C-alpha cells in the first residue's frame, strides 16, 4: 500500500527483476508501457509471477502455482495483522515512505 512515486517506479521494478534473476527465475516478458509497466517471470518449478504498476503507482504482485493435487488447507490460526481498510477494491496506495514516495529520481550509488 506504499505510494511509489512516478520517478521511483522504474527503480522498484529493477529491484524486483534483479532479485528474480538472482534466484534463477526466467524473465518471460517485460511490458515497457510508460504508465503501466509490468514484468513477468517463471521459476524452474513452474510457478509464474508478475509485478505490475497500476493506477496511482499501485504495485501488484501475482503468483500462479503449477498444477498440484487438491488437498485440505487448514484455517488460519491467527487473526489478520493488517489494519482494516475502508473502500472498494483495488485499494489506493496511502502509505508514505521517505524513499519510495519521494518525487525525485533515486540517488545513484
N, CA, C and O atoms as a GROMACS GRO file, in nm:
protein
  436
    1UNK      N    1   0.080  -0.119   0.000
    1UNK     CA    2   0.000   0.000   0.000
    1UNK      C    3   0.086   0.127   0.000
    1UNK      O    4   0.036   0.238   0.021
    2UNK      N    5   0.215   0.109  -0.023
    2UNK     CA    6   0.307   0.223  -0.026
    2UNK      C    7   0.290   0.304  -0.154
    2UNK      O    8   0.276   0.248  -0.262
    3UNK      N    9   0.290   0.433  -0.140
    3UNK     CA   10   0.287   0.523  -0.255
    3UNK      C   11   0.426   0.518  -0.319
    3UNK      O   12   0.525   0.553  -0.255
    4UNK      N   13   0.432   0.475  -0.444
    4UNK     CA   14   0.559   0.474  -0.518
    4UNK      C   15   0.549   0.583  -0.623
    4UNK      O   16   0.468   0.575  -0.715
    5UNK      N   17   0.633   0.685  -0.608
    5UNK     CA   18   0.626   0.799  -0.700
    5UNK      C   19   0.662   0.755  -0.841
    5UNK      O   20   0.731   0.656  -0.862
    6UNK      N   21   0.612   0.833  -0.938
    6UNK     CA   22   0.641   0.804  -1.078
    6UNK      C   23   0.791   0.799  -1.103
    6UNK      O   24   0.838   0.719  -1.184
    7UNK      N   25   0.867   0.884  -1.033
    7UNK     CA   26   1.012   0.890  -1.052
    7UNK      C   27   1.084   0.767  -0.998
    7UNK      O   28   1.199   0.744  -1.034
    8UNK      N   29   1.020   0.688  -0.912
    8UNK     CA   30   1.088   0.575  -0.848
    8UNK      C   31   1.033   0.439  -0.892
    8UNK      O   32   1.086   0.336  -0.851
    9UNK      N   33   0.929   0.436  -0.973
    9UNK     CA   34   0.867   0.310  -1.014
    9UNK      C   35   0.962   0.222  -1.092
    9UNK      O   36   0.968   0.101  -1.069
   10UNK      N   37   1.036   0.280  -1.185
   10UNK     CA   38   1.132   0.202  -1.263
   10UNK      C   39   1.240   0.140  -1.176
   10UNK      O   40   1.283   0.027  -1.201
   11UNK      N   41   1.282   0.211  -1.074
   11UNK     CA   42   1.383   0.158  -0.981
   11UNK      C   43   1.330   0.037  -0.905
   11UNK      O   44   1.400  -0.062  -0.888
   12UNK      N   45   1.204   0.046  -0.858
   12UNK     CA   46   1.147  -0.067  -0.786
   12UNK      C   47   1.129  -0.187  -0.878
   12UNK      O   48   1.153  -0.300  -0.837
   13UNK      N   49   1.086  -0.164  -1.001
   13UNK     CA   50   1.075  -0.274  -1.096
   13UNK      C   51   1.213  -0.337  -1.119
   13UNK      O   52   1.224  -0.459  -1.129
   14UNK      N   53   1.317  -0.254  -1.129
   14UNK     CA   54   1.452  -0.306  -1.146
   14UNK      C   55   1.498  -0.390  -1.029
   14UNK      O   56   1.562  -0.493  -1.048
   15UNK      N   57   1.465  -0.348  -0.907
   15UNK     CA   58   1.499  -0.426  -0.787
   15UNK      C   59   1.434  -0.564  -0.794
   15UNK      O   60   1.497  -0.665  -0.765
   16UNK      N   61   1.306  -0.566  -0.831
   16UNK     CA   62   1.234  -0.694  -0.840
   16UNK      C   63   1.295  -0.782  -0.948
   16UNK      O   64   1.320  -0.900  -0.926
   17UNK      N   65   1.320  -0.725  -1.066
   17UNK     CA   66   1.376  -0.803  -1.176
   17UNK      C   67   1.512  -0.863  -1.139
   17UNK      O   68   1.536  -0.980  -1.165
   18UNK      N   69   1.598  -0.784  -1.079
   18UNK     CA   70   1.731  -0.836  -1.039
   18UNK      C   71   1.717  -0.945  -0.934
   18UNK      O   72   1.790  -1.044  -0.937
   19UNK      N   73   1.626  -0.928  -0.840
   19UNK     CA   74   1.606  -1.030  -0.736
   19UNK      C   75   1.557  -1.160  -0.798
   19UNK      O   76   1.605  -1.268  -0.763
   20UNK      N   77   1.463  -1.152  -0.890
   20UNK     CA   78   1.413  -1.273  -0.955
   20UNK      C   79   1.522  -1.342  -1.036
   20UNK      O   80   1.537  -1.464  -1.029
   21UNK      N   81   1.599  -1.265  -1.112
   21UNK     CA   82   1.708  -1.323  -1.191
   21UNK      C   83   1.812  -1.388  -1.100
   21UNK      O   84   1.866  -1.494  -1.133
   22UNK      N   85   1.842  -1.326  -0.986
   22UNK     CA   86   1.944  -1.380  -0.895
   22UNK      C   87   1.900  -1.514  -0.835
   22UNK      O   88   1.983  -1.592  -0.790
   23UNK      N   89   1.770  -1.539  -0.835
   23UNK     CA   90   1.717  -1.666  -0.784
   23UNK      C   91   1.701  -1.770  -0.894
   23UNK      O   92   1.651  -1.880  -0.870
   24UNK      N   93   1.744  -1.736  -1.014
   24UNK     CA   94   1.737  -1.830  -1.125
   24UNK      C   95   1.603  -1.830  -1.197
   24UNK      O   96   1.575  -1.922  -1.273
   25UNK      N   97   1.520  -1.729  -1.174
   25UNK     CA   98   1.391  -1.720  -1.242
   25UNK      C   99   1.413  -1.662  -1.381
   25UNK      O  100   1.499  -1.577  -1.400
   26UNK      N  101   1.334  -1.708  -1.476
   26UNK     CA  102   1.343  -1.660  -1.613
   26UNK      C  103   1.245  -1.543  -1.632
   26UNK      O  104   1.127  -1.555  -1.600
   27UNK      N  105   1.295  -1.433  -1.683
   27UNK     CA  106   1.207  -1.321  -1.717
   27UNK      C  107   1.146  -1.357  -1.852
   27UNK      O  108   1.217  -1.368  -1.953
   28UNK      N  109   1.014  -1.377  -1.854
   28UNK     CA  110   0.946  -1.423  -1.975
   28UNK      C  111   0.893  -1.310  -2.060
   28UNK      O  112   0.873  -1.327  -2.180
   29UNK      N  113   0.870  -1.194  -2.000
   29UNK     CA  114   0.818  -1.080  -2.075
   29UNK      C  115   0.834  -0.953  -1.992
   29UNK      O  116   0.831  -0.956  -1.869
   30UNK      N  117   0.851  -0.843  -2.061
   30UNK     CA  118   0.856  -0.712  -1.996
   30UNK      C  119   0.765  -0.619  -2.076
   30UNK      O  120   0.780  -0.604  -2.198
   31UNK      N  121   0.670  -0.557  -2.008
   31UNK     CA  122   0.583  -0.458  -2.070
   31UNK      C  123   0.641  -0.321  -2.034
   31UNK      O  124   0.641  -0.283  -1.917
   32UNK      N  125   0.689  -0.249  -2.133
   32UNK     CA  126   0.757  -0.122  -2.108
   32UNK      C  127   0.664  -0.002  -2.119
   32UNK      O  128   0.709   0.110  -2.138
   33UNK      N  129   0.534  -0.026  -2.108
   33UNK     CA  130   0.438   0.084  -2.112
   33UNK      C  131   0.480   0.192  -2.013
   33UNK      O  132   0.514   0.161  -1.898
   34UNK      N  133   0.478   0.316  -2.054
   34UNK     CA  134   0.526   0.426  -1.968
   34UNK      C  135   0.444   0.440  -1.841
   34UNK      O  136   0.500   0.466  -1.735
   35UNK      N  137   0.313   0.423  -1.849
   35UNK     CA  138   0.229   0.444  -1.732
   35UNK      C  139   0.198   0.316  -1.655
   35UNK      O  140   0.182   0.321  -1.533
   36UNK      N  141   0.190   0.202  -1.724
   36UNK     CA  142   0.152   0.077  -1.658
   36UNK      C  143   0.249  -0.035  -1.695
   36UNK      O  144   0.209  -0.133  -1.759
   37UNK      N  145   0.376  -0.023  -1.656
   37UNK     CA  146   0.474  -0.127  -1.689
   37UNK      C  147   0.454  -0.253  -1.606
   37UNK      O  148   0.389  -0.250  -1.501
   38UNK      N  149   0.510  -0.363  -1.654
   38UNK     CA  150   0.499  -0.491  -1.582
   38UNK      C  151   0.616  -0.582  -1.620
   38UNK      O  152   0.675  -0.567  -1.727
   39UNK      N  153   0.647  -0.676  -1.532
   39UNK     CA  154   0.749  -0.777  -1.556
   39UNK      C  155   0.686  -0.912  -1.525
   39UNK      O  156   0.616  -0.928  -1.425
   40UNK      N  157   0.711  -1.011  -1.612
   40UNK     CA  158   0.657  -1.146  -1.596
   40UNK      C  159   0.774  -1.244  -1.588
   40UNK      O  160   0.874  -1.228  -1.659
   41UNK      N  161   0.762  -1.344  -1.502
   41UNK     CA  162   0.872  -1.439  -1.483
   41UNK      C  163   0.818  -1.578  -1.455
   41UNK      O  164   0.700  -1.597  -1.425
   42UNK      N  165   0.908  -1.677  -1.466
   42UNK     CA  166   0.875  -1.816  -1.435
   42UNK      C  167   0.989  -1.876  -1.355
   42UNK      O  168   1.105  -1.844  -1.377
   43UNK      N  169   0.954  -1.966  -1.262
   43UNK     CA  170   1.055  -2.036  -1.183
   43UNK      C  171   1.082  -2.172  -1.245
   43UNK      O  172   1.000  -2.220  -1.323
   44UNK      N  173   1.194  -2.233  -1.213
   44UNK     CA  174   1.221  -2.368  -1.263
   44UNK      C  175   1.114  -2.470  -1.220
   44UNK      O  176   1.094  -2.571  -1.287
   45UNK      N  177   1.046  -2.445  -1.108
   45UNK     CA  178   0.943  -2.536  -1.058
   45UNK      C  179   0.807  -2.513  -1.126
   45UNK      O  180   0.711  -2.584  -1.096
   46UNK      N  181   0.798  -2.416  -1.216
   46UNK     CA  182   0.675  -2.395  -1.289
   46UNK      C  183   0.582  -2.288  -1.234
   46UNK      O  184   0.470  -2.273  -1.284
   47UNK      N  185   0.625  -2.214  -1.133
   47UNK     CA  186   0.544  -2.102  -1.085
   47UNK      C  187   0.557  -1.987  -1.185
   47UNK      O  188   0.664  -1.968  -1.243
   48UNK      N  189   0.451  -1.913  -1.204
   48UNK     CA  190   0.451  -1.793  -1.289
   48UNK      C  191   0.420  -1.675  -1.201
   48UNK      O  192   0.334  -1.684  -1.112
   49UNK      N  193   0.488  -1.564  -1.223
   49UNK     CA  194   0.464  -1.447  -1.139
   49UNK      C  195   0.478  -1.320  -1.221
   49UNK      O  196   0.538  -1.318  -1.328
   50UNK      N  197   0.420  -1.216  -1.166
   50UNK     CA  198   0.430  -1.086  -1.230
   50UNK      C  199   0.428  -0.977  -1.125
   50UNK      O  200   0.378  -0.995  -1.014
   51UNK      N  201   0.484  -0.865  -1.162
   51UNK     CA  202   0.472  -0.741  -1.086
   51UNK      C  203   0.428  -0.638  -1.188
   51UNK      O  204   0.490  -0.623  -1.294
   52UNK      N  205   0.321  -0.566  -1.155
   52UNK     CA  206   0.267  -0.467  -1.248
   52UNK      C  207   0.236  -0.339  -1.173
   52UNK      O  208   0.193  -0.340  -1.058
   53UNK      N  209   0.258  -0.229  -1.241
   53UNK     CA  210   0.222  -0.098  -1.186
   53UNK      C  211   0.085  -0.062  -1.241
   53UNK      O  212   0.062  -0.067  -1.362
   54UNK      N  213  -0.006  -0.026  -1.152
   54UNK     CA  214  -0.141   0.013  -1.192
   54UNK      C  215  -0.164   0.159  -1.156
   54UNK      O  216  -0.068   0.234  -1.134
   55UNK      N  217  -0.288   0.198  -1.149
   55UNK     CA  218  -0.324   0.336  -1.122
   55UNK      C  219  -0.261   0.391  -0.996
   55UNK      O  220  -0.253   0.323  -0.894
   56UNK      N  221  -0.217   0.516  -1.004
   56UNK     CA  222  -0.157   0.588  -0.892
   56UNK      C  223  -0.030   0.522  -0.839
   56UNK      O  224   0.010   0.547  -0.726
   57UNK      N  225   0.034   0.439  -0.922
   57UNK     CA  226   0.159   0.374  -0.882
   57UNK      C  227   0.139   0.254  -0.792
   57UNK      O  228   0.234   0.208  -0.729
   58UNK      N  229   0.018   0.202  -0.787
   58UNK     CA  230  -0.009   0.081  -0.706
   58UNK      C  231   0.067  -0.037  -0.768
   58UNK      O  232   0.054  -0.065  -0.887
   59UNK      N  233   0.147  -0.105  -0.686
   59UNK     CA  234   0.220  -0.223  -0.733
   59UNK      C  235   0.140  -0.348  -0.699
   59UNK      O  236   0.093  -0.364  -0.586
   60UNK      N  237   0.123  -0.435  -0.798
   60UNK     CA  238   0.053  -0.562  -0.778
   60UNK      C  239   0.148  -0.677  -0.807
   60UNK      O  240   0.209  -0.683  -0.913
   61UNK      N  241   0.160  -0.767  -0.712
   61UNK     CA  242   0.236  -0.891  -0.731
   61UNK      C  243   0.136  -1.004  -0.747
   61UNK      O  244   0.038  -1.012  -0.673
   62UNK      N  245   0.160  -1.090  -0.843
   62UNK     CA  246   0.070  -1.202  -0.867
   62UNK      C  247   0.154  -1.328  -0.888
   62UNK      O  248   0.257  -1.325  -0.955
   63UNK      N  249   0.109  -1.439  -0.829
   63UNK     CA  250   0.179  -1.567  -0.845
   63UNK      C  251   0.077  -1.674  -0.880
   63UNK      O  252  -0.029  -1.683  -0.817
   64UNK      N  253   0.109  -1.754  -0.980
   64UNK     CA  254   0.026  -1.867  -1.020
   64UNK      C  255   0.107  -1.993  -0.996
   64UNK      O  256   0.222  -2.004  -1.039
   65UNK      N  257   0.047  -2.089  -0.927
   65UNK     CA  258   0.117  -2.214  -0.898
   65UNK      C  259   0.099  -2.313  -1.012
   65UNK      O  260   0.000  -2.306  -1.085
   66UNK      N  261   0.194  -2.405  -1.028
   66UNK     CA  262   0.175  -2.512  -1.125
   66UNK      C  263   0.064  -2.605  -1.074
   66UNK      O  264   0.020  -2.594  -0.960
   67UNK      N  265   0.021  -2.695  -1.159
   67UNK     CA  266  -0.082  -2.790  -1.118
   67UNK      C  267  -0.036  -2.870  -0.997
   67UNK      O  268   0.082  -2.901  -0.983
   68UNK      N  269  -0.130  -2.901  -0.911
   68UNK     CA  270  -0.099  -2.978  -0.792
   68UNK      C  271  -0.222  -3.057  -0.751
   68UNK      O  272  -0.334  -3.025  -0.793
   69UNK      N  273  -0.202  -3.158  -0.670
   69UNK     CA  274  -0.313  -3.239  -0.620
   69UNK      C  275  -0.392  -3.160  -0.517
   69UNK      O  276  -0.333  -3.090  -0.434
   70UNK      N  277  -0.524  -3.170  -0.522
   70UNK     CA  278  -0.607  -3.100  -0.425
   70UNK      C  279  -0.582  -3.157  -0.286
   70UNK      O  280  -0.568  -3.278  -0.268
   71UNK      N  281  -0.576  -3.067  -0.188
   71UNK     CA  282  -0.556  -3.109  -0.051
   71UNK      C  283  -0.629  -3.015   0.042
   71UNK      O  284  -0.661  -2.902   0.004
   72UNK      N  285  -0.656  -3.059   0.163
   72UNK     CA  286  -0.720  -2.974   0.262
   72UNK      C  287  -0.624  -2.866   0.307
   72UNK      O  288  -0.503  -2.888   0.319
   73UNK      N  289  -0.678  -2.749   0.332
   73UNK     CA  290  -0.599  -2.638   0.383
   73UNK      C  291  -0.661  -2.595   0.515
   73UNK      O  292  -0.781  -2.568   0.523
   74UNK      N  293  -0.579  -2.590   0.617
   74UNK     CA  294  -0.629  -2.551   0.749
   74UNK      C  295  -0.664  -2.403   0.752
   74UNK      O  296  -0.604  -2.323   0.681
   75UNK      N  297  -0.762  -2.368   0.834
   75UNK     CA  298  -0.796  -2.228   0.855
   75UNK      C  299  -0.681  -2.160   0.927
   75UNK      O  300  -0.609  -2.224   1.002
   76UNK      N  301  -0.662  -2.029   0.905
   76UNK     CA  302  -0.556  -1.957   0.976
   76UNK      C  303  -0.573  -1.969   1.127
   76UNK      O  304  -0.685  -1.971   1.178
   77UNK      N  305  -0.461  -1.977   1.197
   77UNK     CA  306  -0.464  -1.989   1.343
   77UNK      C  307  -0.456  -1.855   1.413
   77UNK      O  308  -0.484  -1.845   1.532
   78UNK      N  309  -0.417  -1.751   1.340
   78UNK     CA  310  -0.407  -1.618   1.400
   78UNK      C  311  -0.493  -1.521   1.320
   78UNK      O  312  -0.516  -1.542   1.201
   79UNK      N  313  -0.541  -1.416   1.383
   79UNK     CA  314  -0.620  -1.316   1.310
   79UNK      C  315  -0.529  -1.234   1.218
   79UNK      O  316  -0.408  -1.228   1.241
   80UNK      N  317  -0.585  -1.170   1.116
   80UNK     CA  318  -0.503  -1.085   1.028
   80UNK      C  319  -0.430  -0.979   1.111
   80UNK      O  320  -0.483  -0.929   1.210
   81UNK      N  321  -0.308  -0.945   1.068
   81UNK     CA  322  -0.230  -0.846   1.141
   81UNK      C  323  -0.215  -0.715   1.064
   81UNK      O  324  -0.124  -0.636   1.089
   82UNK      N  325  -0.306  -0.693   0.971
   82UNK     CA  326  -0.304  -0.569   0.895
   82UNK      C  327  -0.426  -0.485   0.932
   82UNK      O  328  -0.529  -0.540   0.970
   83UNK      N  329  -0.415  -0.354   0.920
   83UNK     CA  330  -0.530  -0.270   0.956
   83UNK      C  331  -0.645  -0.289   0.858
   83UNK      O  332  -0.624  -0.316   0.739
   84UNK      N  333  -0.766  -0.275   0.910
   84UNK     CA  334  -0.885  -0.282   0.824
   84UNK      C  335  -0.886  -0.159   0.734
   84UNK      O  336  -0.856  -0.049   0.779
   85UNK      N  337  -0.919  -0.178   0.608
   85UNK     CA  338  -0.923  -0.067   0.513
   85UNK      C  339  -1.064  -0.051   0.460
   85UNK      O  340  -1.131  -0.148   0.424
   86UNK      N  341  -1.108   0.072   0.455
   86UNK     CA  342  -1.239   0.105   0.401
   86UNK      C  343  -1.227   0.124   0.250
   86UNK      O  344  -1.118   0.148   0.198
   87UNK      N  345  -1.338   0.111   0.181
   87UNK     CA  346  -1.340   0.141   0.038
   87UNK      C  347  -1.338   0.015  -0.045
   87UNK      O  348  -1.319  -0.096   0.006
   88UNK      N  349  -1.356   0.034  -0.173
   88UNK     CA  350  -1.362  -0.078  -0.266
   88UNK      C  351  -1.226  -0.124  -0.312
   88UNK      O  352  -1.123  -0.066  -0.278
   89UNK      N  353  -1.229  -0.230  -0.390
   89UNK     CA  354  -1.108  -0.288  -0.447
   89UNK      C  355  -1.088  -0.228  -0.585
   89UNK      O  356  -1.188  -0.206  -0.653
   90UNK      N  357  -0.970  -0.200  -0.630
   90UNK     CA  358  -0.847  -0.213  -0.552
   90UNK      C  359  -0.827  -0.092  -0.461
   90UNK      O  360  -0.865   0.020  -0.494
   91UNK      N  361  -0.767  -0.118  -0.349
   91UNK     CA  362  -0.734  -0.011  -0.255
   91UNK      C  363  -0.630   0.080  -0.320
   91UNK      O  364  -0.545   0.033  -0.395
   92UNK      N  365  -0.637   0.206  -0.292
   92UNK     CA  366  -0.538   0.301  -0.343
   92UNK      C  367  -0.421   0.308  -0.246
   92UNK      O  368  -0.441   0.297  -0.125
   93UNK      N  369  -0.300   0.326  -0.296
   93UNK     CA  370  -0.186   0.337  -0.206
   93UNK      C  371  -0.201   0.461  -0.118
   93UNK      O  372  -0.239   0.568  -0.166
   94UNK      N  373  -0.170   0.446   0.010
   94UNK     CA  374  -0.188   0.558   0.102
   94UNK      C  375  -0.081   0.566   0.210
   94UNK      O  376  -0.095   0.642   0.306
   95UNK      N  377   0.025   0.489   0.197
   95UNK     CA  378   0.132   0.490   0.296
   95UNK      C  379   0.253   0.560   0.236
   95UNK      O  380   0.306   0.518   0.133
   96UNK      N  381   0.297   0.667   0.301
   96UNK     CA  382   0.413   0.742   0.254
   96UNK      C  383   0.542   0.679   0.306
   96UNK      O  384   0.553   0.646   0.424
   97UNK      N  385   0.638   0.663   0.215
   97UNK     CA  386   0.770   0.614   0.250
   97UNK      C  387   0.870   0.721   0.206
   97UNK      O  388   0.863   0.770   0.093
   98UNK      N  389   0.962   0.757   0.294
   98UNK     CA  390   1.055   0.864   0.262
   98UNK      C  391   1.135   0.837   0.134
   98UNK      O  392   1.167   0.930   0.061
   99UNK      N  393   1.167   0.711   0.106
   99UNK     CA  394   1.244   0.680  -0.014
   99UNK      C  395   1.154   0.658  -0.135
   99UNK      O  396   1.166   0.730  -0.234
  100UNK      N  397   1.063   0.558  -0.129
  100UNK     CA  398   0.983   0.519  -0.246
  100UNK      C  399   0.880   0.623  -0.287
  100UNK      O  400   0.842   0.627  -0.404
  101UNK      N  401   0.835   0.707  -0.197
  101UNK     CA  402   0.735   0.808  -0.229
  101UNK      C  403   0.795   0.942  -0.273
  101UNK      O  404   0.722   1.032  -0.314
  102UNK      N  405   0.926   0.956  -0.263
  102UNK     CA  406   0.991   1.083  -0.296
  102UNK      C  407   0.965   1.121  -0.442
  102UNK      O  408   0.971   1.034  -0.529
  103UNK      N  409   0.937   1.248  -0.470
  103UNK     CA  410   0.907   1.292  -0.606
  103UNK      C  411   1.031   1.324  -0.690
  103UNK      O  412   1.022   1.399  -0.787
  104UNK      N  413   1.144   1.268  -0.653
  104UNK     CA  414   1.269   1.288  -0.725
  104UNK      C  415   1.327   1.153  -0.766
  104UNK      O  416   1.298   1.052  -0.702
  105UNK      N  417   1.407   1.150  -0.871
  105UNK     CA  418   1.473   1.024  -0.906
  105UNK      C  419   1.560   0.976  -0.791
  105UNK      O  420   1.611   1.057  -0.714
  106UNK      N  421   1.577   0.843  -0.778
  106UNK     CA  422   1.662   0.793  -0.670
  106UNK      C  423   1.808   0.832  -0.692
  106UNK      O  424   1.852   0.848  -0.806
  107UNK      N  425   1.881   0.848  -0.583
  107UNK     CA  426   2.025   0.880  -0.597
  107UNK      C  427   2.098   0.761  -0.658
  107UNK      O  428   2.061   0.646  -0.636
  108UNK      N  429   2.200   0.789  -0.734
  108UNK     CA  430   2.283   0.683  -0.793
  108UNK      C  431   2.395   0.648  -0.697
  108UNK      O  432   2.459   0.736  -0.640
  109UNK      N  433   2.417   0.518  -0.679
  109UNK     CA  434   2.525   0.475  -0.590
  109UNK      C  435   2.632   0.403  -0.667
  109UNK      O  436   2.731   0.359  -0.609
   0.00000   0.00000   0.00000
